[in-house]
Amino acid sequence: MKYWLMKSEPSTWSWQDQVQKGIEHWTGVRNYQACSYMKEMRKGDLAFFYHSVSERKIVGIVEIVKEYHPDFTDETGKFGMVDVQAVRALPQPVTLAQLKADSRFSHLRLLRQSRLSVMPVDEPSWKIILEMGGAT
């Protein structure tokens, strides 16, 4: 199993939207590196659901329930998507400021490539973030 982080602007698609919908397509990714990461995702992998822009915090966990397939919102046919299902909210959201303040996360792509919308998270960092969020 691999671990990931997927960003969404809460005004476009929020954690609450994801919970209400249950399973949803993760559409609209138009960055080749982010799409490359989605191609690596396998059914059963887990991802942090990150509210970007004004909130900048990890708020929940989703599971990959359908692997990479064409994104019907892409008129060029170059990009794809995965389908995700809400698993659970973090009891205590973990903010970007908390991650930046902790040297254990200096290697995370979230801190090094802040504009990337889909990225891997190593297992040790995943476990620490879960603990910080009260989800252990």
C-alpha positions as CSV (number, residue, x, y, z in Angstrom):
1,M,0.0,0.0,0.0
2,K,1.1,3.5,-0.8
3,Y,0.1,6.8,0.8
4,W,-0.7,10.1,-0.9
5,L,-1.9,13.6,-0.4
6,M,-4.5,15.1,-2.7
7,K,-5.4,18.8,-2.6
8,S,-8.7,20.5,-3.2
9,E,-9.9,24.0,-2.9
10,P,-12.7,23.8,-0.3
11,S,-14.8,26.3,-2.3
12,T,-14.7,23.9,-5.3
13,W,-14.7,20.5,-3.6
14,S,-14.6,20.2,0.2
15,W,-14.2,17.4,2.6
16,Q,-17.9,17.8,3.4
17,D,-18.7,17.4,-0.3
18,Q,-16.6,14.2,-0.4
19,V,-18.3,12.8,2.7
20,Q,-21.8,13.5,1.3
21,K,-21.0,12.0,-2.1
22,G,-19.0,9.0,-0.7
23,I,-17.3,8.0,-3.9
24,E,-16.3,10.6,-6.4
25,H,-14.0,11.1,-9.5
26,W,-10.9,13.2,-8.7
27,T,-11.1,15.3,-11.9
28,G,-9.4,18.4,-13.2
29,V,-5.7,17.5,-12.5
30,R,-3.8,19.1,-15.4
31,N,-0.2,18.8,-14.2
32,Y,1.8,16.0,-15.7
33,Q,3.7,15.2,-12.5
34,A,0.5,15.0,-10.5
35,C,-1.1,12.8,-13.2
36,S,2.0,10.6,-13.2
37,Y,1.5,10.1,-9.4
38,M,-2.2,9.2,-10.0
39,K,-1.1,6.6,-12.5
40,E,0.9,4.9,-9.7
41,M,-2.1,4.8,-7.4
42,R,-3.6,1.4,-6.7
43,K,-7.0,0.4,-5.4
44,G,-6.8,0.4,-1.6
45,D,-4.1,3.1,-1.4
46,L,-4.9,5.9,1.1
47,A,-4.6,9.6,0.6
48,F,-4.8,12.6,2.9
49,F,-7.6,15.0,1.8
50,Y,-6.0,18.5,2.0
51,H,-7.9,21.8,1.9
52,S,-5.7,24.2,-0.1
53,V,-5.8,27.9,-0.7
54,S,-7.2,29.7,2.4
55,E,-7.3,26.7,4.9
56,R,-4.1,24.8,4.1
57,K,-4.8,21.8,6.3
58,I,-5.2,18.0,6.1
59,V,-8.8,17.3,7.1
60,G,-9.5,13.7,6.1
61,I,-8.5,10.4,4.5
62,V,-9.8,9.0,1.3
63,E,-9.2,5.6,-0.3
64,I,-8.5,5.0,-3.9
65,V,-11.4,2.8,-5.2
66,K,-10.8,3.0,-9.0
67,E,-7.4,3.3,-10.6
68,Y,-6.3,5.8,-13.2
69,H,-8.7,6.2,-16.2
70,P,-9.6,9.0,-18.7
71,D,-10.8,12.2,-17.2
72,F,-14.1,13.0,-18.9
73,T,-13.6,16.7,-18.1
74,D,-10.4,16.9,-20.2
75,E,-11.2,17.8,-23.8
76,T,-7.7,17.1,-24.9
77,G,-7.8,13.5,-23.8
78,K,-4.3,13.8,-22.2
79,F,-5.2,13.6,-18.6
80,G,-6.8,11.1,-16.3
81,M,-8.4,10.7,-12.9
82,V,-8.9,8.2,-10.1
83,D,-12.0,7.6,-8.0
84,V,-11.8,8.2,-4.2
85,Q,-14.0,7.3,-1.3
86,A,-14.2,9.1,2.0
87,V,-12.8,7.0,4.8
88,R,-12.8,9.3,7.9
89,A,-12.1,12.8,9.0
90,L,-9.1,13.7,11.1
91,P,-10.4,14.5,14.6
92,Q,-7.9,17.4,14.6
93,P,-6.9,18.8,11.2
94,V,-3.2,19.1,10.7
95,T,-2.1,22.5,9.3
96,L,0.6,23.4,6.8
97,A,2.1,25.6,9.5
98,Q,2.4,22.6,11.8
99,L,4.1,20.6,9.1
100,K,6.5,23.4,8.3
101,A,7.4,23.8,12.0
102,D,8.4,20.2,12.3
103,S,11.8,19.2,10.8
104,R,10.6,15.6,10.4
105,F,8.6,16.8,7.3
106,S,11.3,18.9,5.6
107,H,11.5,16.3,2.8
108,L,7.7,16.3,2.0
109,R,6.8,17.4,-1.4
110,L,4.0,19.5,0.1
111,L,6.7,21.8,1.6
112,R,9.0,21.6,-1.4
113,Q,6.5,21.8,-4.3
114,S,3.6,23.7,-2.8
115,R,1.6,24.0,-6.1
116,L,1.6,20.2,-6.8
117,S,-2.0,18.9,-6.3
118,V,-1.2,15.2,-5.9
119,M,1.9,13.8,-4.3
120,P,3.3,10.8,-2.4
121,V,3.6,10.7,1.4
122,D,6.1,8.2,2.9
123,E,4.9,5.8,5.5
124,P,6.7,7.2,8.5
125,S,5.3,10.7,7.7
126,W,1.9,9.2,7.2
127,K,1.9,7.7,10.6
128,I,3.2,10.8,12.3
129,I,0.5,13.0,10.6
130,L,-2.2,10.5,11.7
131,E,-0.9,10.8,15.2
132,M,-0.9,14.6,15.1
133,G,-4.4,14.5,13.8
134,G,-5.6,12.2,16.6
135,A,-6.4,9.4,14.2
136,T,-4.3,6.6,15.7
